[in-house]
């Protein structure tokens, strides 16, 4: 018998047991009369096996109770079990759903707005395309390569939501076949775009990447996700999501090239996911693409970190000055509150 709150599901075997007790018949004798093993009869009585039509007919012959009675009893029992399992599953999914930034997701139109816990759980299952939110722990479902500043349970869930929205949006983007060699040839052109405004480069770089089999998706950042970019394979295309709403230009470009590094260096094909070494390698690759290592080292040695010197160096390297400022701030060469007026903020919808 299964019981939860006021819910009780009694297996047909309990009624069989009552019939045997009324007759003073042992399970061993009953098994012989049914021409079945004692083990199977024991499981039947304890509700561990399903009561089949064949067994129902045998019960009618041995106990004199119509087969239809047993068949209906089994059907009712199985129906109650399914409802019981659905109830338990719903409670589990509601608890998981509470941990997602649902209101923020609804604000961006990723899921329908609702205050009902059960509807949130159901909407999230549809959003993630899974029958149970617990399945999101499966790395085969959520495996991605990404750039973020911290790893917490909250950020992991926000990351899952952000990446799923990128995947859904990418389905609307037509791409050519995946071509890593072609991507490598496009890197210089992508770097040139750092000097342009989002209005000028947003569609251009998306088109260039689409020709390489990469669907570029611009998304807002979810609070607490610490996320700037993510890359993963979905079907016959690579999906790259980039935070581009209110993002500093230097952070945007570093994130984009960081994700390109994961693709070019083959990190997204790692069955075990990303390692810290992968992230460090992608960071170095992106940093060196944006500012060649030798030139950057030489610039730092001069120690001239005032505005004019930075503008001149950025012009020499043919990149946006904000990228130089961001690099210097990240490395602690200059304070984070210095020269921020050289860092443009992007809004790309």
C-alpha positions in Angstrom: 0.0 0.0 0.0 1.3 3.4 -0.9 0.2 6.4 1.2 1.0 10.1 0.9 -1.0 12.7 3.0 -4.6 11.5 2.4 -3.7 9.5 -0.7 -3.9 5.7 -0.5 -3.2 3.3 -3.3 -4.0 -0.3 -2.4 -2.7 -3.0 -4.8 -5.1 -5.9 -5.9 -2.8 -8.2 -4.0 -4.2 -7.0 -0.7 -7.6 -8.2 -1.8 -6.1 -11.5 -2.8 -4.5 -11.8 0.6 -7.9 -11.2 2.3 -9.4 -13.9 0.1 -6.7 -16.3 1.2 -7.1 -15.4 4.9 -10.9 -15.9 4.6 -10.3 -19.4 3.2 -7.5 -20.2 5.5 -5.3 -21.0 2.4 -1.6 -20.6 2.4 0.3 -18.8 -0.3 2.1 -22.1 -1.1 -1.2 -23.9 -1.7 -2.6 -21.0 -3.6 0.5 -20.9 -5.8 0.0 -24.6 -6.7 -3.7 -24.0 -7.5 -2.8 -21.0 -9.7 0.0 -23.1 -11.3 2.4 -20.2 -10.6 5.6 -20.0 -8.6 5.4 -19.0 -4.9 7.8 -16.2 -5.6 5.4 -14.6 -8.2 2.4 -15.1 -5.9 4.3 -13.4 -3.1 5.1 -10.5 -5.3 1.5 -10.3 -6.5 0.2 -10.2 -3.0 2.7 -7.5 -2.0 1.9 -5.4 -5.1 5.3 -5.8 -6.6 4.1 -7.2 -9.9 1.3 -6.1 -12.2 -1.9 -8.2 -12.2 -2.3 -9.3 -15.8 -5.3 -10.4 -17.7 -4.0 -14.0 -17.6 -3.7 -13.8 -13.8 -7.2 -12.3 -13.5 -8.7 -15.3 -15.4 -6.8 -17.7 -13.1 -8.1 -15.8 -10.1 -11.7 -16.1 -11.4 -11.2 -19.9 -11.7 -9.5 -20.4 -8.3 -11.3 -17.8 -6.1 -14.6 -17.5 -8.0 -14.3 -13.7 -8.3 -14.9 -12.4 -11.9 -11.8 -11.6 -13.9 -13.2 -8.1 -14.7 -13.2 -7.3 -11.0 -9.5 -8.0 -10.8 -8.8 -6.1 -14.0 -10.7 -3.0 -12.8 -9.0 -3.2 -9.4 -5.5 -3.3 -11.1 -6.4 -0.4 -13.4 -7.6 1.8 -10.5 -4.4 0.9 -8.5 -2.1 1.8 -11.4 -4.0 5.1 -12.0 -3.6 6.1 -8.4 0.1 5.2 -8.5 0.6 7.4 -11.6 -1.2 10.3 -9.8 0.9 9.7 -6.7 4.1 9.7 -8.8 2.9 12.8 -10.7 2.2 14.6 -7.4 5.7 13.7 -6.0 7.3 14.8 -9.3 5.4 18.1 -9.2 6.6 18.9 -5.7 10.2 18.1 -6.6 9.9 20.3 -9.7 8.4 23.1 -7.8 11.3 23.1 -5.4 13.8 23.2 -8.2 11.8 25.9 -10.0 12.0 28.1 -7.0 15.8 28.3 -7.4 15.6 29.8 -10.9 15.4 33.5 -11.6 11.9 33.0 -13.0 10.7 36.6 -12.6 13.7 37.9 -14.5 13.3 35.3 -17.2 9.6 36.2 -17.5 10.6 39.9 -17.7 12.7 39.1 -20.8 9.9 37.0 -22.3 11.7 33.7 -22.0 8.8 32.1 -20.0 5.2 33.2 -19.4 4.7 35.4 -16.4 2.9 33.6 -13.5 2.9 33.6 -9.7 1.6 30.0 -9.4 4.4 27.6 -8.4 3.0 24.6 -10.4 2.8 26.7 -13.5 6.3 28.0 -13.1 7.6 24.4 -12.8 5.6 23.3 -15.9 6.7 26.4 -17.9 10.4 25.7 -17.0 10.1 22.1 -18.1 8.8 23.3 -21.5 11.5 26.0 -21.7 14.2 23.4 -21.0 12.5 20.7 -23.1 12.7 18.1 -20.3 10.0 16.0 -18.6 11.7 16.6 -15.2 13.7 19.5 -14.0 16.0 17.1 -12.1 17.3 16.1 -15.5 19.2 19.4 -15.8 21.9 17.8 -13.6 22.8 15.6 -16.6 25.9 17.1 -18.2 24.8 15.7 -21.5 21.9 18.1 -21.4 23.6 21.2 -20.0 27.2 20.9 -21.0 28.5 24.2 -22.3 31.7 26.2 -22.5 31.4 29.6 -20.9 33.0 32.7 -19.4 31.8 33.9 -16.0 33.3 35.4 -12.9 32.1 33.0 -10.2 30.6 29.6 -9.7 27.8 29.2 -7.3 24.6 27.1 -7.2 22.6 30.2 -8.1 24.8 31.2 -11.0 24.8 27.6 -12.3 21.0 27.7 -12.6 21.0 31.1 -14.1 23.7 29.9 -16.6 21.4 27.0 -17.6 18.5 29.3 -18.2 20.7 31.8 -20.2 22.3 29.1 -22.3 18.9 27.5 -23.1 17.5 30.8 -24.3 20.6 31.2 -26.5 19.9 27.7 -27.9 16.3 28.5 -28.6 17.1 31.8 -30.2 19.9 30.2 -32.3 17.4 27.9 -33.9 16.1 30.9 -35.8 19.5 31.7 -37.2 20.6 30.1 -40.5 24.2 29.1 -40.6 26.6 27.4 -43.0 28.4 24.2 -42.1 30.9 24.4 -39.2 34.2 25.5 -40.6 36.9 26.2 -38.0 39.5 27.1 -40.7 37.2 29.8 -42.1 36.7 31.1 -38.5 40.4 31.5 -38.1 40.6 33.7 -41.2 37.7 35.8 -39.9 39.5 36.7 -36.6 41.3 39.8 -38.0 38.1 41.2 -39.4 36.3 40.6 -36.1 39.1 42.4 -34.3 38.8 45.4 -36.6 35.2 45.8 -35.5 36.3 46.8 -32.0 36.7 50.4 -33.3 33.1 50.5 -34.6 29.7 51.1 -32.8 27.4 48.2 -32.1 25.0 49.5 -34.8 27.8 49.1 -37.3 29.3 45.7 -36.3 26.5 43.7 -34.6 25.0 42.3 -37.8 28.3 42.1 -39.6 30.0 39.9 -37.0 26.9 37.7 -36.7 26.9 37.2 -40.5 30.6 36.4 -40.5 30.2 33.8 -37.8 27.1 32.3 -39.4 29.1 31.6 -42.5 31.5 29.6 -40.2 28.6 27.6 -38.8 28.3 29.7 -35.6 25.0 31.2 -34.5 25.8 34.3 -32.5 23.1 35.3 -30.0 23.1 38.6 -28.0 21.3 38.3 -24.7 20.9 40.3 -21.5 22.7 39.2 -18.4 20.8 37.4 -15.6 21.4 38.8 -12.1 23.7 36.6 -10.2 24.9 34.6 -13.2 28.3 36.4 -13.4 28.0 35.3 -17.1 29.5 37.1 -20.1 29.5 34.4 -22.8 28.8 30.7 -23.5 29.5 28.3 -26.4 28.2 24.9 -27.1 27.2 22.6 -30.0 23.5 22.2 -30.9 22.8 19.9 -33.7 24.8 20.9 -36.8 25.7 24.4 -35.6 27.8 26.0 -32.8 25.9 28.4 -30.6 27.7 31.3 -29.0 25.8 33.6 -26.6 27.2 36.9 -25.5 26.0 39.4 -22.9 25.6 42.6 -24.8 23.0 44.7 -22.9 24.8 47.3 -20.7 28.1 45.6 -21.1 31.4 47.4 -21.2 33.0 47.3 -24.6 36.2 45.7 -23.3 34.3 43.0 -21.5 32.1 42.3 -24.6 35.1 41.9 -26.9 37.2 39.8 -24.5 34.2 37.6 -23.9 33.6 37.2 -27.7 37.2 36.2 -28.4 37.3 34.0 -25.3 34.4 32.0 -26.8 36.1 31.9 -30.2 39.1 30.5 -28.4 37.0 27.7 -27.0 35.9 26.8 -30.5 39.3 27.2 -32.3 41.2 25.4 -29.5 38.7 22.5 -29.5 37.4 22.9 -25.9 33.7 22.6 -26.7 34.3 19.0 -27.9 35.6 17.9 -24.5 33.2 15.2 -23.2 34.1 16.0 -19.6 33.5 19.7 -19.9 35.9 22.6 -19.5 38.9 22.5 -17.2 40.6 25.4 -15.4 43.4 25.0 -17.9 41.0 25.4 -20.8 39.8 28.6 -19.3 43.3 30.0 -18.8 44.2 29.0 -22.3 41.1 30.7 -23.7 41.9 33.8 -21.6 45.4 34.1 -22.9 44.3 33.5 -26.5 41.7 36.2 -26.4 44.0 38.6 -24.6 46.8 38.1 -27.2 44.4 38.5 -30.1 43.1 41.8 -28.8 46.5 43.1 -27.8 49.6 41.3 -29.1 51.7 40.1 -26.2 55.0 41.7 -27.2 53.4 45.1 -27.9 51.5 45.0 -24.6 54.6 44.1 -22.6 56.5 46.9 -24.3 53.7 49.4 -23.5 53.6 48.4 -19.9 57.4 48.8 -19.5 57.1 52.4 -20.6 54.8 53.0 -17.6 52.9 55.7 -19.4 49.3 55.1 -18.3 47.8 58.5 -18.9 45.0 59.1 -21.4 47.0 60.4 -24.4 49.5 57.5 -24.1 46.7 54.9 -24.0 44.9 56.5 -27.0 48.1 56.5 -29.0 48.8 52.9 -28.1 45.3 51.8 -29.0 45.6 53.6 -32.3 48.9 51.9 -33.0 47.2 48.5 -32.3 44.1 49.4 -34.3 41.7 48.6 -31.4 39.3 50.6 -29.2 41.1 52.4 -26.3 38.5 51.0 -23.8 40.0 47.5 -24.4 43.4 48.8 -23.3 41.9 50.5 -20.2 40.0 47.3 -19.3 43.1 45.2 -19.6 45.1 47.5 -17.4 42.3 47.7 -14.8 41.9 43.9 -14.8 45.6 43.4 -14.1 45.7 46.0 -11.4 48.0 48.3 -13.3 45.6 51.2 -12.9 42.6 51.7 -10.6 39.2 50.5 -11.7 37.8 54.1 -11.4 40.4 55.5 -13.8 39.8 56.4 -17.4 36.4 54.7 -17.5 35.2 57.4 -19.9 37.3 55.7 -22.6 35.2 52.5 -22.1 32.0 52.5 -24.2 28.9 50.6 -22.9 27.1 48.5 -25.5 23.4 47.9 -25.9 22.7 45.3 -28.5 19.2 43.8 -28.8 
